[in-house]
Amino acid sequence: MIATPDDYSWFSRERFPEFADAYCFTYVRGLTLEEVVTRLGVRVEDCSRVTLDELIRWQTFGAVAVGDWVLLVEAYGGLGVTEEIIMPLSAGTRLVSHFYLDVDDMDYFYWIDDGKIRFEFAHDEGYSHRIEDGRLQFMFRPHESYSEEMPDELAEILERIDSPVYSIAAPHKGPAFLLAERLTGITMTPQLLEESTYLCGVVPGSR
């Protein structure tokens, strides 16, 4: 069964009021919790194990292992869309992240493989790729940070996101979760967020 943006309607102000104004979810493949934390410049011995409520109250990042991935959860944070952080964090692996800031109605989405951006949604610019004349095409200005590989595995989802029949413009209203699920194989659920215990730390200079 193929997920739709509506499948993520549970991620609402009513269910998660602390994430309504700002959130960031970052997925990093093939690294341990300790390796991810270390790449962020945080000493593992300085981290704490916390619940989601504690993580939100402290307004810092929390990391939890989900299969072959590490999921970073932030309320009121944007480490996962700060290129100075996520480019080196993606070294030798895949990183997927999405971010929303309510006050500016700002969405960002990244798919990065080993320091190269494969796909992006940028505030005020839209999607880096879209379906044009039946083909997936790169829409941004070329830059050395972008991969030349086409993100063909997203073509079906992009086609549905842009569909006049099922059109949803804002990534945080479902498409970002859908894209992340396609790229990571992880379905975000309320239980995943609420029942996880997070390795929590503070990135130097992030406050």
N, C-alpha and C positions, 0 to 999 in steps of 0.2 A: 504494500500500500504506500503510495507516494504522499508525503506530507504536504500540507498547504500552509500559507501564512496564518490562516485562522487557527491552526493547531497550536499556535503560540499565543493565543489571546489570553491565556492565564497569566502572562507576564504583564500585569496591569498595575495601575496605581493602587487599586483596592487590595490586591494580594501582596504587592511588594512596594509600599509607598517610599521606602528608602532608596529604591533604584529608579523611581519615576523621574527625578531631576537630573541624575547623572549616573551612568554605569559604564563599565568596560569589562568585557570577557575576552580572555586571550588563551588560545590553545597552542601548546608546543609539543611536538611529537618526538618520542624516542629518547627523552631525557628523564632522569630521576628528579624528584622534588628537590633534592639537595643540589643537583647540577643546575636546575633552573634558578634557584635562589642565589647560588654563587655567581651565575652569569649576570644577575641583576645587581651584583656588587654588595650583597647582603651576607653576613656571616651566619651560617646555619645555627650556631650556638646562641645567637642573639634573637632567634625566632621563638614564637610561642605557638602552641596548639589552641585554636579557638573555634567557637561556633560561629555561625553566620551572623547572629545578633551582635556578638562581640566584635567581629570583623567590621561590621557596618558602623558600630559605635566608635571604633578606633580610627575609622576612615583611612585604612591602609590596604595593602593587597593581601590576599590569602591564596594559597596554592594547595590543590588537591590532585592526587593521581586518579585518572579515569582511564582504565585500560592502558594503552600504550602512550597516552597523552598526559600532560599536566595542564590543568585548567587554572588560570589565574582569574580571580574574581575581585573587582573593585567597585565600591560605591563612592561616588564623588572623586574618582581618579581616572587618569588617562594614560597610564604607563604603556598600555597595549597599543596605543596609536601614536606614540612618540618615536619617530624614526630613529633618533639617536640611541634608543633603547632596543627597539624590536629588530633592527637590522642585525646587530651582533648577536642578539638572542636567537635569531633564526639560523645562525651559522651551522651548516651541515645538516639541516633538518627543515621541517615545515612549520610555519607559524600562521595562525589564523586569528584575527581579532576583530571585534566590533565595539563601537562606542557611541553613546548618545548623550547630549547635553541639552536639557530642556530649555534653558533660558535663551539659547540662541537657535533652538530647533536644529541642532547640529548632529549629523550622522557621519560616521566614518567606518569603513570596513577595509581590512587588509588580508590578502593571502600572499605570503612571502615564502619562497623556497630558497634557502641558502643565500640570503642577502639580496635576492632579486624579487621585485614585486611582480607577481603573476596576475593579480587582479586587485582592483581598488574601487571603493566608493568614496568620493571626496565631497565634502560639504560645498555647495554652490557649483560643483562641476558634474556631479552625477557619477554614473558607472564608467569605469575605464574601458569596458567593452560592452557592446550591445549587438543585437541581431539587426543587420541591415541587408535588405535584398536577399533574405534567407541565409545569410552567412554571418558568422561571428567576426566582428571587426573591432580593432583597437581605436578608441575615440580620443585619447589624450595626446598631447604633444610628446614625441619620443624623448626619452631621457635615459641616461646610462643606468639608472636604478631599476628600470623596467626590463623584465625578461622578454625575449622575442618569441617565446613559446605562447601559442594561443591557449587560453584556459577552456578547452573544448568540453571538459567534464561539467562545466557550468552552463552550457548552451541551453539545455532543456529548461533549467530553472529560470534563466534570463528570459527565455521566450515566454514563460508563464508570467513572470513579473511584469513584462512589458505588454502583456496581452490586453487588448481593449475590452475583452470579456472579463478578465480578472486582473484589474489594474490596482496596484498598491505602490505608491511612490516612495513612502518613507521606510527605509530599511528597518528601523527599530520596531515597526509595527508587524514584523513577521519575516520579511525577506532576508534580513541579516541572519536570523536564527536558521532559516532554511538553507542558506548558502553555507553557513558554518557546519551544519549537519551533513551536508553533501561532501564537504572537504575533509571532515574529521571522522565521520561515522558516529558521532556522539549526538544523541538527542537530548537537548537541554530540557529538564523537567523541574517542577517545583521541589520534588523530593531530592534531586541531586543538589540543588542549592541549599535546602533547609536541613538536610540530614548529614551533610558532609562535615568533617572536622578539617580545618584549614591550618596549614603552616603559614604563620603570619609574620610579616616583617616590614621594615621601613627602608625604602631605597634611599641611599644617601643623596641629599639635595632635592628630594621630591616634595618636601614640605616647606 
